[in-house]
Amino acid sequence: MEITPVAHIENDFKSKFAVPRQSGLSRIKSKIIFEKEFADRNAIREIEGFSHLWLIWGFSENEYDCKSLTVRPPRLGGNKRVGVFASRSPFRPNGLGLSSVRLEGVEYSGASPVLIVSGADLIDGTPIYDIKPYIKFSDCRADAVSGFAESNGFPLLDVEIKDEHLKIIPESKRSTLFEILKNDPRPAYHSDNKREYGFRFSDFEIKFTVNNNKLEVTDIYAVN
Amino acid sequence: MEITPVAHIENDFKSKFAVPRQSGLSRIKSKIIFEKEFADRNAIREIEGFSHLWLIWGFSENEYDCKSLTVRPPRLGGNKRVGVFASRSPFRPNGLGLSSVRLEGVEYSGASPVLIVSGADLIDGTPIYDIKPYIKFSDCRADAVSGFAESNGFPLLDVEIKDEHLKIIPESKRSTLFEILKNDPRPAYHSDNKREYGFRFSDFEIKFTVNNNKLEVTDIYAVN
């Protein structure tokens, strides 16, 4: 079956290392920009009655190259393999992602509606194939048992940023950056105390090291 | 993007009128049969630790012919139009469905695993494009507000089946049939007291009328 994007996401997550590991856990905001065919207020009529939405989206194309039926979830330390259908890993057949987000509001760019959402775990530019309202009485399974994913399981880091670095980031984006850093943006399975890591956030490159539970920013500079 | 089925569903719902209107609301069982490439116990390793699963599946192909940006949800009586992205209607771009089901167990057909699930709202034979574990801490939004879909909203019917009709149905399938009938299997927006409706259930044709809140079965016969 051929599917085509109905929208794409716009935010400050320029690489996958900046993205929170699970949807819904932050108040970091993203915009959902509709493709031309769907950029019409009729397509979202009554959506503001819903507090949350589902996004069905596409992982970047190269993630399912290996065609393995098993994956190694970061949550399990990266040593243990589980079935791809028992995980939310991006390395999966058809490369479809599923995320719940909070609908913060609707804005308009001319006649085109833009959905403001928080908690999205999608990289900037990710194509979205469907948007559905979250229906609590059928989607919220309060009695669910979630195997090895029972709790978030990722410890938060203490974050240290010197003023000389912090001042480079616009004030409006600072709390978002802190939240990303606190959630440990290192690639999975990395824990090299000496290594300097880097990732792109908004229009900036962020460099840092991690020592035990302490993350220290070593440099920040603008990129274009 | 091209997507291909990883599995399909097997159950007694032979037409969409027999399918419950929302996933997760019944204990009616279905089987998930993996396509050959994924029919491997490794692909579901550790899945039994999860009580619920998400299915991303395909509505039958002809449902998005009209390309309207609005739909008329049965929940609103069929008179009021809402945006397609504010509804779970099958008449939507890309024709993707999203349902949570309860994982009742795993069986094997030779070396191929078969997932036994309950609460699926998919017609027999529906292609499934992804199966993901339900992760309670990110998927269950207990604070969600669900607009016009705040409650199930469909009244249950009183069901009357004469013994001469009921005996045609195997005992093991009777409770499922009662549950389908109780949930009003008429096409949306129909409320003609005199009309005889019919639908296919398992290997049987079920005929019935509805008068106010009372559904009376008028005939049952085997089809092949």
Interface residues (C-beta under 8 A of the other chain):
Chain A: M1 E2 I3 T4 V6 Q22 S23 G24 L25 F38 D40 R41 N42 A43 I44 R45 E46 I47 E48 G49 F50 S51 H52 L53 W54 I56 G58 L69 T70 R81 V82 G83 V84 F85 A86 S87 R88 R92 P93 N94 G95 L96 L98 S100 P127 Y129 D130 I131 K132 P133 Y134 I135 K136 F137 S138 D139 C140 R141 A142 D143 A144 V145 S146 G147 F148 A149 E150 S151 N152
Chain B: M1 E2 I3 T4 V6 Q22 S23 G24 L25 F38 D40 R41 N42 A43 I44 R45 E46 I47 E48 G49 F50 S51 H52 L53 W54 I56 G58 L69 T70 R81 V82 G83 V84 F85 A86 S87 R88 R92 P93 N94 G95 L96 L98 S100 P127 Y129 D130 I131 K132 P133 Y134 I135 K136 F137 S138 D139 C140 R141 A142 D143 A144 V145 S146 G147 F148 A149 E150 S151 N152
